[in-house]
Amino acid sequence: MQRGARRKIAATHRKARHLDQELEDYTPPFTGSEIISILSLPQGPEVGEVLQLLENMFIENGPVSKQDALDFLAEWGKGKDNSKRK
């Protein structure tokens, strides 16, 4: 194996370890109780779905600020309201 390829592989392994650590350290921007309050949701599986969406947002985009999470929740809530009306 060539030296350049080895360096690329090593760099990829370092990045993967770093991303694994970030995911391990992930703390959602809001608790389930806060989501219930913000979205006026009843306790239940929907709260877990929202928490999973926020985690996916973190995985795809990196750290998420509370404001970005609030904006996301507002849009999610609007979509939920629109689907109820149909």
The first five atom37 places (N, CA, C, CB, O) and aatype in JSON, in Angstrom:
{
  "aatype": [12, 5, 1, 7, 0, 1, 1, 11, 9, 0, 0, 16, 8, 1, 11, 0, 1, 8, 10, 3, 5, 6, 10, 6, 3, 18, 16, 14, 14, 13, 16, 7, 15, 6, 9, 9, 15, 9, 10, 15, 10, 14, 5, 7, 14, 6, 19, 7, 6, 19, 10, 5, 10, 10, 6, 2, 12, 13, 9, 6, 2, 7, 14, 19, 15, 11, 5, 3, 0, 10, 3, 13, 10, 0, 6, 17, 7, 11, 7, 11, 3, 2, 15, 11, 1, 11],
  "atom_mask": [
    [1, 1, 1, 1, 1],
    [1, 1, 1, 1, 1],
    [1, 1, 1, 1, 1],
    [1, 1, 1, 0, 1],
    [1, 1, 1, 1, 1],
    [1, 1, 1, 1, 1],
    [1, 1, 1, 1, 1],
    [1, 1, 1, 1, 1],
    [1, 1, 1, 1, 1],
    [1, 1, 1, 1, 1],
    [1, 1, 1, 1, 1],
    [1, 1, 1, 1, 1],
    [1, 1, 1, 1, 1],
    [1, 1, 1, 1, 1],
    [1, 1, 1, 1, 1],
    [1, 1, 1, 1, 1],
    [1, 1, 1, 1, 1],
    [1, 1, 1, 1, 1],
    [1, 1, 1, 1, 1],
    [1, 1, 1, 1, 1],
    [1, 1, 1, 1, 1],
    [1, 1, 1, 1, 1],
    [1, 1, 1, 1, 1],
    [1, 1, 1, 1, 1],
    [1, 1, 1, 1, 1],
    [1, 1, 1, 1, 1],
    [1, 1, 1, 1, 1],
    [1, 1, 1, 1, 1],
    [1, 1, 1, 1, 1],
    [1, 1, 1, 1, 1],
    [1, 1, 1, 1, 1],
    [1, 1, 1, 0, 1],
    [1, 1, 1, 1, 1],
    [1, 1, 1, 1, 1],
    [1, 1, 1, 1, 1],
    [1, 1, 1, 1, 1],
    [1, 1, 1, 1, 1],
    [1, 1, 1, 1, 1],
    [1, 1, 1, 1, 1],
    [1, 1, 1, 1, 1],
    [1, 1, 1, 1, 1],
    [1, 1, 1, 1, 1],
    [1, 1, 1, 1, 1],
    [1, 1, 1, 0, 1],
    [1, 1, 1, 1, 1],
    [1, 1, 1, 1, 1],
    [1, 1, 1, 1, 1],
    [1, 1, 1, 0, 1],
    [1, 1, 1, 1, 1],
    [1, 1, 1, 1, 1],
    [1, 1, 1, 1, 1],
    [1, 1, 1, 1, 1],
    [1, 1, 1, 1, 1],
    [1, 1, 1, 1, 1],
    [1, 1, 1, 1, 1],
    [1, 1, 1, 1, 1],
    [1, 1, 1, 1, 1],
    [1, 1, 1, 1, 1],
    [1, 1, 1, 1, 1],
    [1, 1, 1, 1, 1],
    [1, 1, 1, 1, 1],
    [1, 1, 1, 0, 1],
    [1, 1, 1, 1, 1],
    [1, 1, 1, 1, 1],
    [1, 1, 1, 1, 1],
    [1, 1, 1, 1, 1],
    [1, 1, 1, 1, 1],
    [1, 1, 1, 1, 1],
    [1, 1, 1, 1, 1],
    [1, 1, 1, 1, 1],
    [1, 1, 1, 1, 1],
    [1, 1, 1, 1, 1],
    [1, 1, 1, 1, 1],
    [1, 1, 1, 1, 1],
    [1, 1, 1, 1, 1],
    [1, 1, 1, 1, 1],
    [1, 1, 1, 0, 1],
    [1, 1, 1, 1, 1],
    [1, 1, 1, 0, 1],
    [1, 1, 1, 1, 1],
    [1, 1, 1, 1, 1],
    [1, 1, 1, 1, 1],
    [1, 1, 1, 1, 1],
    [1, 1, 1, 1, 1],
    [1, 1, 1, 1, 1],
    [1, 1, 1, 1, 1]
  ],
  "atom_positions": [
    [[0.86, -1.18, 0.0], [0.0, 0.0, 0.0], [0.9, 1.24, 0.0], [-0.98, 0.0, 1.24], [1.92, 1.28, 0.69]],
    [[0.52, 2.22, -0.77], [1.32, 3.43, -0.88], [1.16, 4.3, 0.36], [0.94, 4.22, -2.13], [0.15, 4.24, 1.07]],
    [[2.18, 5.12, 0.59], [2.2, 5.99, 1.77], [1.0, 6.96, 1.78], [3.51, 6.78, 1.83], [0.4, 7.18, 2.83]],
    [[0.66, 7.52, 0.63], [-0.48, 8.45, 0.55], [-1.79, 7.79, 0.93], [0.0, 0.0, 0.0], [-2.62, 8.38, 1.61]],
    [[-1.96, 6.56, 0.49], [-3.18, 5.82, 0.81], [-3.25, 5.54, 2.31], [-3.25, 4.5, 0.02], [-4.31, 5.63, 2.92]],
    [[-2.11, 5.19, 2.89], [-2.08, 4.94, 4.34], [-2.44, 6.19, 5.13], [-0.69, 4.44, 4.76], [-3.18, 6.12, 6.11]],
    [[-1.93, 7.33, 4.68], [-2.26, 8.6, 5.36], [-3.75, 8.88, 5.28], [-1.46, 9.78, 4.76], [-4.37, 9.3, 6.26]],
    [[-4.33, 8.66, 4.11], [-5.77, 8.9, 3.94], [-6.59, 7.98, 4.83], [-6.18, 8.72, 2.47], [-7.59, 8.39, 5.43]],
    [[-6.16, 6.72, 4.9], [-6.87, 5.77, 5.76], [-6.75, 6.18, 7.22], [-6.32, 4.34, 5.56], [-7.73, 6.14, 7.96]],
    [[-5.56, 6.56, 7.64], [-5.35, 6.99, 9.03], [-6.19, 8.23, 9.34], [-3.86, 7.28, 9.29], [-6.79, 8.32, 10.41]],
    [[-6.24, 9.17, 8.4], [-7.04, 10.39, 8.61], [-8.52, 10.04, 8.71], [-6.8, 11.39, 7.46], [-9.24, 10.62, 9.52]],
    [[-8.96, 9.11, 7.89], [-10.37, 8.68, 7.93], [-10.69, 8.02, 9.27], [-10.68, 7.71, 6.76], [-11.76, 8.25, 9.84]],
    [[-9.78, 7.21, 9.77], [-9.97, 6.55, 11.07], [-10.03, 7.59, 12.19], [-8.84, 5.53, 11.35], [-10.87, 7.48, 13.09]],
    [[-9.15, 8.6, 12.14], [-9.17, 9.66, 13.17], [-10.49, 10.41, 13.13], [-7.99, 10.64, 12.96], [-11.09, 10.68, 14.17]],
    [[-10.94, 10.74, 11.92], [-12.21, 11.46, 11.79], [-13.37, 10.62, 12.31], [-12.45, 11.86, 10.32], [-14.27, 11.14, 12.97]],
    [[-13.36, 9.34, 12.0], [-14.43, 8.45, 12.47], [-14.44, 8.38, 14.0], [-14.25, 7.03, 11.88], [-15.5, 8.41, 14.62]],
    [[-13.25, 8.29, 14.62], [-13.19, 8.27, 16.08], [-13.71, 9.57, 16.66], [-11.75, 8.02, 16.56], [-14.42, 9.57, 17.67]],
    [[-13.37, 10.7, 16.02], [-13.84, 12.01, 16.48], [-15.37, 12.09, 16.38], [-13.17, 13.15, 15.66], [-16.03, 12.56, 17.3]],
    [[-15.92, 11.64, 15.26], [-17.37, 11.68, 15.08], [-18.07, 10.75, 16.07], [-17.75, 11.29, 13.64], [-19.13, 11.08, 16.6]],
    [[-17.48, 9.59, 16.31], [-18.05, 8.67, 17.32], [-18.09, 9.35, 18.68], [-17.22, 7.36, 17.4], [-19.08, 9.23, 19.41]],
    [[-17.03, 10.06, 19.04], [-16.97, 10.75, 20.33], [-18.01, 11.86, 20.39], [-15.57, 11.33, 20.57], [-18.67, 12.04, 21.42]],
    [[-18.16, 12.61, 19.29], [-19.18, 13.68, 19.27], [-20.57, 13.09, 19.48], [-19.13, 14.45, 17.93], [-21.38, 13.64, 20.24]],
    [[-20.85, 11.99, 18.81], [-22.17, 11.36, 18.95], [-22.36, 10.83, 20.36], [-22.34, 10.23, 17.93], [-23.45, 10.93, 20.93]],
    [[-21.3, 10.28, 20.94], [-21.38, 9.79, 22.31], [-21.67, 10.93, 23.29], [-20.08, 9.07, 22.7], [-22.38, 10.75, 24.28]],
    [[-21.1, 12.1, 23.0], [-21.26, 13.27, 23.87], [-22.54, 14.06, 23.58], [-20.06, 14.18, 23.73], [-22.82, 15.05, 24.24]],
    [[-23.31, 13.62, 22.59], [-24.5, 14.36, 22.16], [-25.49, 14.51, 23.3], [-25.17, 13.67, 20.98], [-25.83, 13.55, 23.99]],
    [[-25.95, 15.73, 23.48], [-27.02, 16.03, 24.42], [-28.08, 16.8, 23.62], [-26.51, 16.86, 25.68], [-27.76, 17.84, 23.03]],
    [[-29.31, 16.32, 23.58], [-30.33, 17.04, 22.81], [-30.49, 18.46, 23.32], [-31.68, 16.29, 22.87], [-30.31, 18.72, 24.51]],
    [[-30.83, 19.39, 22.42], [-31.0, 20.78, 22.85], [-32.17, 20.95, 23.82], [-31.21, 21.67, 21.65], [-32.2, 21.92, 24.58]],
    [[-33.12, 20.03, 23.8], [-34.28, 20.09, 24.7], [-34.57, 18.71, 25.26], [-35.51, 20.64, 23.96], [-34.3, 17.7, 24.62]],
    [[-35.1, 18.69, 26.45], [-35.55, 17.43, 27.05], [-36.94, 17.1, 26.51], [-35.57, 17.53, 28.61], [-37.59, 17.93, 25.88]],
    [[-37.38, 15.89, 26.78], [-38.73, 15.51, 26.39], [-39.78, 16.4, 27.03], [0.0, 0.0, 0.0], [-40.77, 16.76, 26.39]],
    [[-39.57, 16.77, 28.29], [-40.51, 17.65, 28.99], [-40.58, 19.02, 28.32], [-40.12, 17.81, 30.47], [-41.66, 19.61, 28.19]],
    [[-39.42, 19.53, 27.9], [-39.41, 20.83, 27.22], [-40.11, 20.76, 25.88], [-37.96, 21.33, 27.03], [-40.81, 21.69, 25.49]],
    [[-39.92, 19.65, 25.16], [-40.6, 19.48, 23.87], [-42.11, 19.42, 24.07], [-40.1, 18.21, 23.15], [-42.86, 20.01, 23.3]],
    [[-42.55, 18.72, 25.11], [-43.98, 18.64, 25.42], [-44.52, 20.05, 25.65], [-44.23, 17.75, 26.68], [-45.6, 20.39, 25.16]],
    [[-43.79, 20.86, 26.37], [-44.21, 22.23, 26.67], [-44.18, 23.11, 25.42], [-43.31, 22.82, 27.77], [-45.14, 23.84, 25.15]],
    [[-43.1, 23.06, 24.67], [-42.94, 23.92, 23.5], [-44.0, 23.61, 22.45], [-41.54, 23.74, 22.89], [-44.58, 24.52, 21.86]],
    [[-44.25, 22.32, 22.21], [-45.16, 21.92, 21.14], [-46.57, 21.6, 21.62], [-44.61, 20.73, 20.42], [-47.44, 21.26, 20.82]],
    [[-46.8, 21.71, 22.93], [-48.1, 21.36, 23.52], [-48.52, 19.94, 23.12], [-49.18, 22.36, 23.07], [-49.65, 19.69, 22.73]],
    [[-47.56, 19.03, 23.25], [-47.83, 17.62, 22.92], [-48.19, 16.86, 24.18], [-46.6, 16.97, 22.24], [-47.75, 17.22, 25.27]],
    [[-49.0, 15.83, 24.05], [-49.21, 14.94, 25.19], [-47.98, 14.03, 25.32], [-50.52, 14.09, 25.02], [-47.24, 13.84, 24.36]],
    [[-47.78, 13.47, 26.51], [-46.71, 12.49, 26.67], [-47.0, 11.32, 25.75], [-46.58, 12.02, 28.16], [-48.16, 10.93, 25.59]],
    [[-45.97, 10.77, 25.17], [-46.18, 9.62, 24.29], [-45.05, 9.47, 23.29], [0.0, 0.0, 0.0], [-44.05, 10.17, 23.35]],
    [[-45.23, 8.53, 22.37], [-44.17, 8.21, 21.42], [-43.8, 9.36, 20.48], [-44.58, 7.02, 20.61], [-42.69, 9.4, 19.96]],
    [[-44.72, 10.27, 20.27], [-44.43, 11.4, 19.38], [-43.28, 12.25, 19.92], [-45.69, 12.28, 19.2], [-42.49, 12.79, 19.14]],
    [[-43.18, 12.37, 21.22], [-42.08, 13.12, 21.85], [-40.75, 12.44, 21.52], [-42.28, 13.22, 23.4], [-39.77, 13.11, 21.19]],
    [[-40.72, 11.13, 21.6], [-39.52, 10.37, 21.24], [-39.16, 10.55, 19.78], [0.0, 0.0, 0.0], [-37.99, 10.61, 19.43]],
    [[-40.18, 10.62, 18.92], [-39.94, 10.84, 17.49], [-39.27, 12.2, 17.27], [-41.25, 10.75, 16.7], [-38.35, 12.32, 16.46]],
    [[-39.75, 13.21, 17.99], [-39.16, 14.55, 17.86], [-37.72, 14.54, 18.35], [-40.0, 15.59, 18.65], [-36.84, 15.13, 17.72]],
    [[-37.47, 13.88, 19.47], [-36.1, 13.78, 19.97], [-35.2, 13.08, 18.95], [-36.07, 13.01, 21.32], [-34.05, 13.47, 18.76]],
    [[-35.73, 12.05, 18.29], [-34.96, 11.34, 17.27], [-34.68, 12.26, 16.08], [-35.7, 10.07, 16.8], [-33.59, 12.22, 15.52]],
    [[-35.66, 13.07, 15.7], [-35.45, 14.02, 14.6], [-34.35, 15.02, 14.94], [-36.76, 14.77, 14.28], [-33.52, 15.35, 14.09]],
    [[-34.33, 15.49, 16.19], [-33.27, 16.41, 16.61], [-31.91, 15.73, 16.6], [-33.58, 16.96, 18.02], [-30.9, 16.34, 16.24]],
    [[-31.87, 14.46, 17.0], [-30.6, 13.73, 16.95], [-30.13, 13.55, 15.5], [-30.75, 12.34, 17.64], [-28.95, 13.71, 15.2]],
    [[-31.07, 13.23, 14.62], [-30.72, 13.11, 13.2], [-30.2, 14.43, 12.64], [-31.93, 12.64, 12.39], [-29.27, 14.45, 11.84]],
    [[-30.8, 15.52, 13.08], [-30.35, 16.85, 12.66], [-28.9, 17.05, 13.09], [-31.27, 17.96, 13.26], [-28.09, 17.58, 12.33]],
    [[-28.57, 16.64, 14.31], [-27.21, 16.73, 14.83], [-26.26, 15.87, 14.0], [-27.16, 16.31, 16.3], [-25.17, 16.32, 13.64]],
    [[-26.67, 14.65, 13.7], [-25.82, 13.73, 12.93], [-25.53, 14.3, 11.55], [-26.49, 12.34, 12.81], [-24.41, 14.21, 11.06]],
    [[-26.55, 14.88, 10.93], [-26.4, 15.39, 9.57], [-25.66, 16.73, 9.51], [-27.74, 15.52, 8.93], [-24.94, 16.99, 8.56]],
    [[-25.85, 17.58, 10.53], [-25.35, 18.95, 10.45], [-24.34, 19.35, 11.52], [-26.48, 19.88, 10.52], [-23.79, 20.45, 11.47]],
    [[-24.1, 18.47, 12.48], [-23.22, 18.85, 13.58], [-24.02, 19.5, 14.7], [0.0, 0.0, 0.0], [-25.25, 19.45, 14.7]],
    [[-23.32, 20.11, 15.65], [-24.01, 20.71, 16.8], [-25.14, 21.67, 16.37], [-23.0, 21.47, 17.67], [-25.01, 22.43, 15.41]],
    [[-26.23, 21.59, 17.12], [-27.44, 22.37, 16.83], [-27.67, 23.34, 17.98], [-28.68, 21.44, 16.61], [-27.73, 22.93, 19.14]],
    [[-27.8, 24.62, 17.66], [-28.09, 25.61, 18.71], [-29.54, 25.47, 19.15], [-27.81, 27.06, 18.2], [-30.37, 24.9, 18.45]],
    [[-29.83, 26.0, 20.33], [-31.22, 25.98, 20.82], [-32.13, 26.73, 19.85], [-31.32, 26.6, 22.24], [-33.26, 26.31, 19.6]],
    [[-31.63, 27.85, 19.29], [-32.46, 28.63, 18.37], [-32.76, 27.84, 17.1], [-31.77, 29.95, 18.01], [-33.89, 27.84, 16.62]],
    [[-31.74, 27.15, 16.55], [-31.97, 26.32, 15.36], [-32.96, 25.2, 15.68], [-30.64, 25.73, 14.85], [-33.82, 24.88, 14.86]],
    [[-32.83, 24.62, 16.87], [-33.75, 23.56, 17.27], [-35.17, 24.12, 17.43], [-33.28, 22.91, 18.59], [-36.14, 23.47, 17.03]],
    [[-35.29, 25.32, 18.01], [-36.62, 25.95, 18.14], [-37.23, 26.21, 16.77], [-36.52, 27.26, 18.93], [-38.42, 25.96, 16.57]],
    [[-36.43, 26.71, 15.85], [-36.92, 26.96, 14.48], [-37.39, 25.65, 13.85], [-35.81, 27.61, 13.61], [-38.44, 25.61, 13.21]],
    [[-36.6, 24.59, 14.04], [-36.97, 23.29, 13.5], [-38.29, 22.81, 14.12], [-35.85, 22.26, 13.77], [-39.18, 22.33, 13.41]],
    [[-38.42, 22.94, 15.44], [-39.65, 22.52, 16.11], [-40.85, 23.31, 15.64], [-39.5, 22.65, 17.62], [-41.95, 22.76, 15.49]],
    [[-40.66, 24.6, 15.4], [-41.75, 25.44, 14.91], [-42.21, 24.95, 13.53], [-41.32, 26.93, 14.83], [-43.41, 24.84, 13.27]],
    [[-41.26, 24.65, 12.66], [-41.61, 24.15, 11.32], [-42.27, 22.78, 11.42], [-40.36, 24.08, 10.42], [-43.24, 22.5, 10.71]],
    [[-41.74, 21.93, 12.28], [-42.31, 20.6, 12.46], [-43.75, 20.73, 12.96], [-41.46, 19.77, 13.45], [-44.64, 20.02, 12.48]],
    [[-43.97, 21.63, 13.91], [-45.32, 21.84, 14.45], [-46.28, 22.35, 13.39], [0.0, 0.0, 0.0], [-47.44, 21.93, 13.36]],
    [[-45.81, 23.24, 12.51], [-46.67, 23.74, 11.42], [-47.06, 22.59, 10.5], [-45.94, 24.86, 10.62], [-48.22, 22.48, 10.09]],
    [[-46.09, 21.74, 10.17], [-46.38, 20.59, 9.29], [-47.37, 19.65, 9.93], [0.0, 0.0, 0.0], [-48.24, 19.09, 9.26]],
    [[-47.25, 19.46, 11.23], [-48.17, 18.6, 11.97], [-49.57, 19.19, 11.96], [-47.7, 18.41, 13.42], [-50.55, 18.46, 11.77]],
    [[-49.67, 20.51, 12.15], [-50.97, 21.17, 12.12], [-51.62, 21.05, 10.75], [-50.83, 22.66, 12.5], [-52.82, 20.81, 10.65]],
    [[-50.83, 21.21, 9.69], [-51.36, 21.11, 8.33], [-51.85, 19.7, 8.02], [-50.3, 21.53, 7.32], [-52.85, 19.54, 7.32]],
    [[-51.16, 18.69, 8.53], [-51.57, 17.31, 8.25], [-52.87, 16.98, 8.99], [-50.46, 16.32, 8.64], [-53.62, 16.12, 8.54]],
    [[-53.14, 17.63, 10.13], [-54.38, 17.4, 10.87], [-55.58, 17.95, 10.11], [-54.3, 18.05, 12.27], [-56.68, 17.4, 10.2]],
    [[-55.36, 19.02, 9.36], [-56.47, 19.69, 8.66], [-56.91, 18.93, 7.43], [-56.06, 21.1, 8.26], [-58.03, 19.14, 6.97]],
    [[-56.08, 18.07, 6.9], [-56.42, 17.36, 5.66], [-57.35, 16.21, 5.91], [-55.17, 16.85, 4.97], [-57.72, 15.51, 4.97]]
  ]
}
